[in-house]
Amino acid sequence: MPESPPQSATNKNLSLLVSLTKREFKLRYLGSILGSYWNLIHPLMMILIYTVIFSRVMKAKLGGEQDTFAYSIYLCSGIFAWNLFSEVVNRCSMSLIENAGFLKKIALRPYIVFGASFLSALVNFCISFSIFSVFLFFARPVDPLHYVLALLVTVLLGLFGLGFGIFLGCINVFLRDVQQMVALLFQLWFWFTPIVYLHGTLPEFVQKLLVFNPAFPFIESLHTLIFHNAMPPLRYGGLMLFWTVVAGLIAAYTYKKSISLVRDNL
Amino acid sequence: MIKVENLTKQYVIYKRRLSALKHLFGFAKEGRDYELVRPLRNVSIEVPTGSVHGIIGMNGAGKSTLLKILTGVLDKTEGSISIEGRVASLLELGTGFHPDLTGRENVYINGSVLGFKNQEIDQKIAGILNFAELGDYFDRPVKTYSSGMYVRLAFSFAVAVEPEVLIIDEALSVGDAYFQQKCLKKIQEFRDRGTTILFVSHDLGAVRMLCEHVTLLSHGQVVFSGAPIQAMDLYNDIIAGQKKLEDVQARADKAREIEGTSTYSSGNEKMRILSAKLYNDRNQESVAVVSGSAICIKIDAIVNVDSIDNPTCGILIRDRLGYDVFGINTHQLGSKSGTLKKGDKVTYQFDMDLNIGPGDYTLTIALHSFQSHIEDNYHWLERALLIQVLPTPGFTFVGVARLEPKATICQH
């Protein structure tokens, strides 16, 4: 298909990325009245449910003189980032297959579709998180440094998801069981990560196992930064970087090894 | 300018689901887990700027794989490719369209995917709408389109980008005759403007009309590259060669492809048709012949009963819609074979100038007694042969009958 009128390669890839992201959004809410408001309705519903069910149970555990919003803030500080993470992985694991029509007809560099999945999930996150931020600003202001760090942690979690998602996405072309497994995995993973509950409520031995949960340092750091308005321990930072780099390396290896075969097999 | 040198493509065919995973991580063994196939082997093609190059070959010859590699949709295994200029391709038209979006939305999204800014598409949209002739449908979801409309939109979109190199794959086999002609005209326009065109088709007529140079692919290799007429002769040879072992039935299969109905064979088999062959004006067996040229149809038959008196052999040419174009038999022509005995083999030969228009035709053959098959039908073979009639350069006309009039103009 046509090459663009003279434009630098980066520039072209960037505009491609933007238009693919737009397309993903457009298609998702096609034929619905509420459109992208569904982006807000889902997390709001989730927050409501968890708040109703868990706030009483958790109130005592949160300690001290806690207001009514305490649990909601604790929950939101982790759950939006988790949603971003899970959306990135889920999207990426399917994006090669979903865009097969494009990839088979147009000379795209296939990694573009992963980029589009990542970006559209990020936009979703920004929408819901900005509303949470307004609420936060009035209910329980956070140190700006902590807030910025929280955003960084979230982006890092997204990148970790991107790496993991690219790995899964490439394999999914050959083995469609992957996308089913991803759905299942995320159910388990969600409950194995202290998002709706406090990690202190877990039995001692399970708490020790949390070290092996790559999502734990991310979510726990966010809780510390936003809910406790404090700096998380440095080792969490190290763990986060470690997992992100590992995921990135695995993604790069799998992508490089498989992409030519992926194109043959789409 | 398109230059392809020693291009080889290798596919990996996995034997089990998990073989692919093993292969990714380097544990797979050839033979046990996968096999390698090479749809293209050492293909070299050079298309100079501003020329029209045709690629022909039977199904599975590697045409589509070649085009996919040229357009960058598939990766090559070995060899080199260089293409100068902006490329537009019509690979299985319009599959990049999303069914739930309207034609207009698809144009914008596809356009931006191809690196065009919205303002640039704004300028092209009138041209696209005009060429596609979609009317109100342009603002309806693509899923409501007929297949013809879909193709029109796709073709219009592809030509709107004003490519310097145009790659066309079977684009003209879809859509109605009117639009096909419009597309052909557009392609000719591009050609006249100096666009380099690579044209892949089964439609030998279109290839002959458009191309200056033709490459024949067979089993992934370049068999011939040169003048269209020679390439087509060789193509016919390949087709004929592959059908040599099989007889009439195989030809009939070919005919079935265009008509979508099966060969119908009937009769009491007192006499049986063994083979039917079409020869061109150079006495070569062929499936594609030029309109107005001399052809010969040879039919071999065998007698299955003790004695048969003056059997009649008839031929009937029908067009692609099934209408009778011309039919005649040996009785009407007054040629007689006399009495034949069991085991006798006869060859009926019909020589004629093929004064019919370009297009696809079928040949039906019958063996019967006297004037028609109604009395005693020995063997009737519906659509025994496919005849592809190619246009004559320098004499264009429409219709089935080739009348060759003279035109005189007097000014008063």
HADDOCK unambig.tbl for C-alpha pairs under 7 A between the chains (distance, minus, plus):
assign (segid A and resid 1 and name CA) (segid B and resid 71 and name CA) 6.64 0.50 0.50
assign (segid A and resid 1 and name CA) (segid B and resid 87 and name CA) 5.85 0.50 0.50
assign (segid A and resid 1 and name CA) (segid B and resid 88 and name CA) 4.33 0.50 0.50
assign (segid A and resid 1 and name CA) (segid B and resid 89 and name CA) 4.97 0.50 0.50
assign (segid A and resid 2 and name CA) (segid B and resid 86 and name CA) 5.75 0.50 0.50
assign (segid A and resid 2 and name CA) (segid B and resid 87 and name CA) 4.65 0.50 0.50
assign (segid A and resid 2 and name CA) (segid B and resid 88 and name CA) 4.41 0.50 0.50
assign (segid A and resid 2 and name CA) (segid B and resid 114 and name CA) 6.14 0.50 0.50
assign (segid A and resid 2 and name CA) (segid B and resid 163 and name CA) 6.84 0.50 0.50
assign (segid A and resid 3 and name CA) (segid B and resid 86 and name CA) 5.39 0.50 0.50
assign (segid A and resid 3 and name CA) (segid B and resid 87 and name CA) 6.13 0.50 0.50
assign (segid A and resid 3 and name CA) (segid B and resid 114 and name CA) 6.42 0.50 0.50
assign (segid A and resid 4 and name CA) (segid B and resid 114 and name CA) 6.00 0.50 0.50
assign (segid A and resid 4 and name CA) (segid B and resid 115 and name CA) 4.57 0.50 0.50
assign (segid A and resid 4 and name CA) (segid B and resid 116 and name CA) 6.19 0.50 0.50
assign (segid A and resid 12 and name CA) (segid B and resid 115 and name CA) 6.02 0.50 0.50
assign (segid A and resid 15 and name CA) (segid B and resid 115 and name CA) 6.83 0.50 0.50
assign (segid A and resid 16 and name CA) (segid B and resid 112 and name CA) 6.63 0.50 0.50
assign (segid A and resid 16 and name CA) (segid B and resid 113 and name CA) 5.10 0.50 0.50
assign (segid A and resid 16 and name CA) (segid B and resid 115 and name CA) 6.51 0.50 0.50
assign (segid A and resid 19 and name CA) (segid B and resid 109 and name CA) 6.68 0.50 0.50
assign (segid A and resid 19 and name CA) (segid B and resid 112 and name CA) 6.16 0.50 0.50
assign (segid A and resid 19 and name CA) (segid B and resid 113 and name CA) 6.25 0.50 0.50
assign (segid A and resid 20 and name CA) (segid B and resid 113 and name CA) 6.92 0.50 0.50
assign (segid A and resid 101 and name CA) (segid B and resid 95 and name CA) 6.31 0.50 0.50
assign (segid A and resid 101 and name CA) (segid B and resid 96 and name CA) 5.82 0.50 0.50
assign (segid A and resid 102 and name CA) (segid B and resid 96 and name CA) 5.21 0.50 0.50
assign (segid A and resid 103 and name CA) (segid B and resid 73 and name CA) 6.76 0.50 0.50
assign (segid A and resid 104 and name CA) (segid B and resid 73 and name CA) 5.79 0.50 0.50
assign (segid A and resid 105 and name CA) (segid B and resid 73 and name CA) 6.14 0.50 0.50
assign (segid A and resid 105 and name CA) (segid B and resid 91 and name CA) 6.52 0.50 0.50
assign (segid A and resid 105 and name CA) (segid B and resid 96 and name CA) 6.68 0.50 0.50
assign (segid A and resid 106 and name CA) (segid B and resid 73 and name CA) 5.92 0.50 0.50
assign (segid A and resid 107 and name CA) (segid B and resid 71 and name CA) 6.39 0.50 0.50
assign (segid A and resid 107 and name CA) (segid B and resid 72 and name CA) 4.83 0.50 0.50
assign (segid A and resid 107 and name CA) (segid B and resid 73 and name CA) 4.74 0.50 0.50
assign (segid A and resid 174 and name CA) (segid B and resid 20 and name CA) 6.28 0.50 0.50
assign (segid A and resid 175 and name CA) (segid B and resid 17 and name CA) 6.73 0.50 0.50
assign (segid A and resid 257 and name CA) (segid B and resid 24 and name CA) 6.22 0.50 0.50
assign (segid A and resid 258 and name CA) (segid B and resid 24 and name CA) 6.13 0.50 0.50
assign (segid A and resid 260 and name CA) (segid B and resid 75 and name CA) 6.07 0.50 0.50
assign (segid A and resid 263 and name CA) (segid B and resid 74 and name CA) 6.06 0.50 0.50
assign (segid A and resid 264 and name CA) (segid B and resid 74 and name CA) 6.65 0.50 0.50
